[in-house]
């Protein structure tokens, strides 16, 4: 009886740890922003996203993978498996809104915004960096 109780406790403890870890998006993420330029071609940009979760707040920085300069994300929220935030592009001086869905070690979704009067909608995908 004691052995069975210990096994059940260990199983529940392991599940609780996995659930706690899966709820966190904190850490480094590598990703791709893919924009259809309207002519059938795609513009792809490799990006890095560093997120921190502390006391219920989500903060971080995002930038091109090949550029050391990062911009702060703003208005970041996590609700269930949804992550949203704003980021201002350094070169375009435009604010983009990210709408992402967390799927384990991946986040996918869209980036929307306006750059110089042109609406931009891009596919976005991230993978957690280990």
MARVONU-782846 format. One record per atom (N, C-alpha, C): residue number from 0; residue in three letters; atom name; x, y, z. Coordinates in steps of 0.05 Angstrom, whole numbers, always signed. Layout:
BEGIN
   i  aa at      X      Y      Z
 NUM ALA CA      X      Y      Z
...
***
This chain:
BEGIN
   i  aa at      X      Y      Z
   0 UNK  N    +16    -24     +0
   0 UNK CA     +0     +0     +0
   0 UNK  C    +17    +25     +0
   1 UNK  N    +38    +25    +17
   1 UNK CA    +56    +48    +19
   1 UNK  C    +70    +53     -8
   2 UNK  N    +79    +31    -20
   2 UNK CA    +93    +33    -46
   2 UNK  C    +75    +45    -67
   3 UNK  N    +50    +37    -69
   3 UNK CA    +31    +47    -88
   3 UNK  C    +26    +77    -83
   4 UNK  N    +23    +85    -58
   4 UNK CA    +18   +113    -52
   4 UNK  C    +42   +130    -59
   5 UNK  N    +66   +120    -55
   5 UNK CA    +91   +134    -62
   5 UNK  C    +93   +137    -92
   6 UNK  N    +86   +117   -107
   6 UNK CA    +86   +118   -136
   6 UNK  C    +66   +139   -147
   7 UNK  N    +43   +139   -136
   7 UNK CA    +22   +158   -144
   7 UNK  C    +31   +186   -138
   8 UNK  N    +42   +191   -114
   8 UNK CA    +52   +217   -106
   8 UNK  C    +74   +226   -125
   9 UNK  N    +93   +209   -132
   9 UNK CA   +114   +215   -150
   9 UNK  C   +104   +223   -178
  10 UNK  N    +84   +208   -187
  10 UNK CA    +71   +214   -213
  10 UNK  C    +58   +241   -213
  11 UNK  N    +42   +247   -192
  11 UNK CA    +29   +273   -191
  11 UNK  C    +49   +296   -188
  12 UNK  N    +71   +292   -173
  12 UNK CA    +92   +312   -170
  12 UNK  C   +105   +317   -197
  13 UNK  N   +111   +296   -212
  13 UNK CA   +123   +299   -239
  13 UNK  C   +105   +314   -258
  14 UNK  N    +79   +308   -257
  14 UNK CA    +60   +322   -274
  14 UNK  C    +58   +351   -267
  15 UNK  N    +58   +357   -241
  15 UNK CA    +57   +385   -231
  15 UNK  C    +81   +401   -241
  16 UNK  N   +104   +389   -240
  16 UNK CA   +129   +402   -250
  16 UNK  C   +127   +408   -280
  17 UNK  N   +118   +389   -295
  17 UNK CA   +115   +392   -324
  17 UNK  C    +95   +414   -331
  18 UNK  N    +72   +415   -316
  18 UNK CA    +52   +435   -321
  18 UNK  C    +63   +463   -314
  19 UNK  N    +78   +465   -293
  19 UNK CA    +89   +491   -285
  19 UNK  C   +109   +500   -305
  20 UNK  N   +126   +483   -316
  20 UNK CA   +145   +490   -336
  20 UNK  C   +132   +498   -362
  21 UNK  N   +111   +484   -370
  21 UNK CA    +98   +489   -395
  21 UNK  C    +84   +516   -395
  22 UNK  N    +77   +526   -372
  22 UNK CA    +63   +552   -370
  22 UNK  C    +81   +576   -373
  23 UNK  N   +107   +572   -372
  23 UNK CA   +126   +594   -374
  23 UNK  C   +136   +597   -402
  24 UNK  N   +136   +622   -411
  24 UNK CA   +148   +628   -437
  24 UNK  C   +175   +643   -434
  25 UNK  N   +184   +645   -409
  25 UNK CA   +209   +658   -404
  25 UNK  C   +232   +644   -417
  26 UNK  N   +251   +659   -427
  26 UNK CA   +274   +647   -440
  26 UNK  C   +279   +659   -467
  27 UNK  N   +298   +646   -481
  27 UNK CA   +306   +656   -507
  27 UNK  C   +292   +640   -529
  28 UNK  N   +282   +654   -549
  28 UNK CA   +267   +643   -572
  28 UNK  C   +280   +652   -598
  29 UNK  N   +283   +634   -617
  29 UNK CA   +293   +641   -644
  29 UNK  C   +270   +638   -663
  30 UNK  N   +267   +656   -681
  30 UNK CA   +244   +655   -699
  30 UNK  C   +248   +667   -726
  31 UNK  N   +226   +667   -741
  31 UNK CA   +225   +677   -768
  31 UNK  C   +200   +693   -772
  32 UNK  N   +204   +717   -784
  32 UNK CA   +181   +734   -792
  32 UNK  C   +181   +733   -822
  33 UNK  N   +158   +725   -833
  33 UNK CA   +155   +721   -862
  33 UNK  C   +133   +739   -873
  34 UNK  N   +141   +758   -890
  34 UNK CA   +122   +778   -901
  34 UNK  C   +119   +772   -931
  35 UNK  N    +94   +771   -940
  35 UNK CA    +88   +769   -969
  35 UNK  C    +89   +798   -979
  36 UNK  N   +107   +803   -998
  36 UNK CA   +111   +830  -1008
  36 UNK  C    +91   +839  -1029
  37 UNK  N    +71   +823  -1034
  37 UNK CA    +50   +830  -1053
  37 UNK  C    +55   +822  -1082
  38 UNK  N    +80   +815  -1088
  38 UNK CA    +87   +807  -1115
  38 UNK  C    +91   +777  -1117
  39 UNK  N    +84   +763  -1096
  39 UNK CA    +88   +734  -1096
  39 UNK  C   +114   +725  -1083
  40 UNK  N   +131   +745  -1077
  40 UNK CA   +156   +739  -1063
  40 UNK  C   +152   +742  -1033
  41 UNK  N   +169   +730  -1018
  41 UNK CA   +168   +733   -989
  41 UNK  C   +194   +745   -978
  42 UNK  N   +191   +762   -959
  42 UNK CA   +214   +773   -945
  42 UNK  C   +215   +759   -918
  43 UNK  N   +238   +746   -913
  43 UNK CA   +242   +731   -888
  43 UNK  C   +263   +744   -871
  44 UNK  N   +257   +747   -846
  44 UNK CA   +276   +759   -827
  44 UNK  C   +279   +740   -803
  45 UNK  N   +303   +732   -797
  45 UNK CA   +308   +716   -773
  45 UNK  C   +309   +735   -749
  46 UNK  N   +295   +727   -728
  46 UNK CA   +294   +744   -704
  46 UNK  C   +299   +728   -679
  47 UNK  N   +306   +742   -658
  47 UNK CA   +310   +730   -631
  47 UNK  C   +292   +746   -612
  48 UNK  N   +280   +731   -594
  48 UNK CA   +262   +742   -574
  48 UNK  C   +271   +732   -546
  49 UNK  N   +276   +750   -528
  49 UNK CA   +283   +743   -500
  49 UNK  C   +260   +752   -482
  50 UNK  N   +248   +733   -469
  50 UNK CA   +225   +739   -452
  50 UNK  C   +231   +733   -422
  51 UNK  N   +219   +750   -405
  51 UNK CA   +221   +746   -376
  51 UNK  C   +193   +747   -365
  52 UNK  N   +187   +728   -347
  52 UNK CA   +162   +728   -332
  52 UNK  C   +168   +731   -302
  53 UNK  N   +158   +752   -290
  53 UNK CA   +163   +756   -262
  53 UNK  C   +139   +770   -249
  54 UNK  N   +129   +759   -228
  54 UNK CA   +107   +771   -213
  54 UNK  C    +83   +776   -231
  55 UNK  N    +77   +758   -249
  55 UNK CA    +55   +761   -267
  55 UNK  C    +59   +779   -291
  56 UNK  N    +82   +791   -293
  56 UNK CA    +88   +809   -315
  56 UNK  C   +106   +796   -336
  57 UNK  N   +101   +803   -361
  57 UNK CA   +117   +793   -383
  57 UNK  C   +132   +816   -396
  58 UNK  N   +158   +814   -397
  58 UNK CA   +175   +835   -409
  58 UNK  C   +195   +821   -427
  59 UNK  N   +210   +837   -443
  59 UNK CA   +230   +826   -460
  59 UNK  C   +240   +844   -481
  60 UNK  N   +256   +833   -499
  60 UNK CA   +268   +847   -522
  60 UNK  C   +267   +830   -547
  61 UNK  N   +265   +843   -570
  61 UNK CA   +264   +829   -595
  61 UNK  C   +282   +843   -615
  62 UNK  N   +294   +828   -633
  62 UNK CA   +311   +841   -654
  62 UNK  C   +320   +820   -674
  63 UNK  N   +332   +830   -695
  63 UNK CA   +342   +812   -716
  63 UNK  C   +365   +795   -705
  64 UNK  N   +366   +770   -714
  64 UNK CA   +386   +752   -705
  64 UNK  C   +415   +761   -710
  65 UNK  N   +419   +775   -733
  65 UNK CA   +445   +783   -741
  65 UNK  C   +452   +812   -731
  66 UNK  N   +436   +823   -713
  66 UNK CA   +440   +850   -703
  66 UNK  C   +439   +849   -673
  67 UNK  N   +459   +861   -660
  67 UNK CA   +460   +861   -631
  67 UNK  C   +439   +880   -619
  68 UNK  N   +429   +899   -634
  68 UNK CA   +409   +918   -623
  68 UNK  C   +382   +904   -621
  69 UNK  N   +370   +908   -598
  69 UNK CA   +343   +897   -591
  69 UNK  C   +325   +920   -582
  70 UNK  N   +299   +916   -586
  70 UNK CA   +280   +936   -577
  70 UNK  C   +263   +923   -555
  71 UNK  N   +255   +939   -536
  71 UNK CA   +238   +930   -514
  71 UNK  C   +210   +924   -525
  72 UNK  N   +199   +902   -516
  72 UNK CA   +171   +897   -522
  72 UNK  C   +154   +912   -503
  73 UNK  N   +130   +920   -511
  73 UNK CA   +112   +935   -495
  73 UNK  C    +84   +922   -494
  74 UNK  N    +69   +929   -474
  74 UNK CA    +41   +919   -472
  74 UNK  C    +40   +888   -473
  75 UNK  N    +60   +875   -463
  75 UNK CA    +61   +845   -465
  75 UNK  C    +41   +833   -445
  76 UNK  N    +28   +812   -456
  76 UNK CA     +8   +798   -440
  76 UNK  C     +9   +768   -447
  77 UNK  N     +4   +752   -427
  77 UNK CA     +1   +723   -432
  77 UNK  C    -25   +715   -418
  78 UNK  N    -43   +703   -434
  78 UNK CA    -69   +694   -424
  78 UNK  C    -73   +666   -435
  79 UNK  N    -70   +647   -418
  79 UNK CA    -72   +619   -426
  79 UNK  C    -49   +612   -445
  80 UNK  N    -56   +604   -470
  80 UNK CA    -35   +598   -489
  80 UNK  C    -30   +621   -509
  81 UNK  N    -41   +644   -503
  81 UNK CA    -39   +668   -521
  81 UNK  C    -19   +688   -510
  82 UNK  N     -1   +697   -527
  82 UNK CA    +19   +717   -520
  82 UNK  C    +16   +740   -540
  83 UNK  N    +13   +765   -529
  83 UNK CA    +12   +788   -546
  83 UNK  C    +31   +809   -536
  84 UNK  N    +43   +824   -554
  84 UNK CA    +60   +847   -547
  84 UNK  C    +63   +865   -571
  85 UNK  N    +73   +889   -565
  85 UNK CA    +80   +909   -586
  85 UNK  C   +110   +912   -587
  86 UNK  N   +120   +918   -610
  86 UNK CA   +149   +924   -613
  86 UNK  C   +151   +945   -635
  87 UNK  N   +168   +965   -630
  87 UNK CA   +173   +986   -650
  87 UNK  C   +198   +979   -666
  88 UNK  N   +195   +980   -692
  88 UNK CA   +218   +975   -710
  88 UNK  C   +236   +999   -710
  89 UNK  N   +262   +994   -707
  89 UNK CA   +281  +1016   -706
  89 UNK  C   +282  +1030   -733
  90 UNK  N   +284  +1015   -755
  90 UNK CA   +287  +1027   -782
  90 UNK  C   +262  +1040   -793
  91 UNK  N   +239  +1028   -787
  91 UNK CA   +214  +1038   -798
  91 UNK  C   +199  +1057   -779
  92 UNK  N   +208  +1059   -754
  92 UNK CA   +195  +1075   -734
  92 UNK  C   +165  +1068   -732
  93 UNK  N   +159  +1044   -737
  93 UNK CA   +131  +1035   -736
  93 UNK  C   +127  +1015   -713
  94 UNK  N   +104  +1015   -701
  94 UNK CA    +98   +996   -680
  94 UNK  C    +83   +972   -692
  95 UNK  N    +92   +948   -686
  95 UNK CA    +79   +924   -695
  95 UNK  C    +67   +909   -672
  96 UNK  N    +45   +896   -676
  96 UNK CA    +31   +881   -655
  96 UNK  C    +34   +851   -662
  97 UNK  N    +43   +836   -642
  97 UNK CA    +48   +807   -645
  97 UNK  C    +25   +792   -631
  98 UNK  N    +14   +773   -645
  98 UNK CA     -7   +755   -635
  98 UNK  C     +3   +727   -638
  99 UNK  N    +10   +714   -616
  99 UNK CA    +23   +688   -617
  99 UNK  C     +7   +668   -600
 100 UNK  N     +9   +642   -608
 100 UNK CA     -2   +620   -593
 100 UNK  C    +21   +602   -585
 101 UNK  N    +22   +595   -560
 101 UNK CA    +43   +578   -550
 101 UNK  C    +35   +549   -554
 102 UNK  N    +53   +533   -566
 102 UNK CA    +48   +505   -571
 102 UNK  C    +72   +490   -561
 103 UNK  N    +74   +484   -535
 103 UNK CA    +97   +471   -524
 103 UNK  C   +122   +488   -526
 104 UNK  N   +141   +479   -542
 104 UNK CA   +167   +493   -545
 104 UNK  C   +167   +512   -569
 105 UNK  N   +143   +517   -580
 105 UNK CA   +140   +534   -603
 105 UNK  C   +118   +556   -598
 106 UNK  N   +121   +578   -612
 106 UNK CA   +101   +599   -612
 106 UNK  C    +97   +606   -642
 107 UNK  N    +72   +609   -650
 107 UNK CA    +66   +616   -677
 107 UNK  C    +43   +636   -678
 108 UNK  N    +42   +652   -699
 108 UNK CA    +21   +672   -702
 108 UNK  C    +26   +692   -723
 109 UNK  N    +18   +717   -717
 109 UNK CA    +20   +739   -736
 109 UNK  C    +32   +764   -723
 110 UNK  N    +44   +780   -741
 110 UNK CA    +52   +807   -734
 110 UNK  C    +36   +825   -752
 111 UNK  N    +24   +846   -740
 111 UNK CA     +8   +865   -756
 111 UNK  C    +16   +893   -749
 112 UNK  N    +15   +910   -769
 112 UNK CA    +22   +938   -764
 112 UNK  C    +20   +954   -789
 113 UNK  N    +29   +979   -787
 113 UNK CA    +29   +998   -810
 113 UNK  C    +56  +1010   -812
 114 UNK  N    +68  +1009   -836
 114 UNK CA    +94  +1021   -841
 114 UNK  C    +91  +1040   -865
 115 UNK  N    +94  +1065   -859
 115 UNK CA    +93  +1086   -880
 115 UNK  C    +68  +1084   -896
 116 UNK  N    +45  +1080   -883
 116 UNK CA    +19  +1079   -896
 116 UNK  C    +12  +1052   -908
 117 UNK  N    +29  +1032   -906
 117 UNK CA    +23  +1006   -917
 117 UNK  C    +17   +986   -894
 118 UNK  N     -6   +973   -896
 118 UNK CA    -12   +952   -877
 118 UNK  C     +6   +929   -880
 119 UNK  N    +16   +919   -858
 119 UNK CA    +34   +895   -859
 119 UNK  C    +22   +873   -842
 120 UNK  N    +21   +849   -854
 120 UNK CA    +13   +825   -839
 120 UNK  C    +34   +804   -846
 121 UNK  N    +46   +793   -825
 121 UNK CA    +67   +773   -829
 121 UNK  C    +62   +748   -812
 122 UNK  N    +71   +726   -822
 122 UNK CA    +71   +701   -807
 122 UNK  C    +95   +702   -789
 123 UNK  N    +91   +692   -764
 123 UNK CA   +113   +692   -744
 123 UNK  C   +114   +664   -732
 124 UNK  N   +139   +654   -729
 124 UNK CA   +142   +628   -715
 124 UNK  C   +168   +630   -698
 125 UNK  N   +166   +619   -674
 125 UNK CA   +189   +618   -656
 125 UNK  C   +192   +590   -645
 126 UNK  N   +217   +583   -639
 126 UNK CA   +224   +559   -625
 126 UNK  C   +241   +566   -601
 127 UNK  N   +236   +552   -579
 127 UNK CA   +252   +558   -555
 127 UNK  C   +280   +549   -559
 128 UNK  N   +299   +565   -551
 128 UNK CA   +328   +559   -553
 128 UNK  C   +336   +546   -527
 129 UNK  N   +348   +522   -529
 129 UNK CA   +357   +508   -505
 129 UNK  C   +386   +511   -501
***
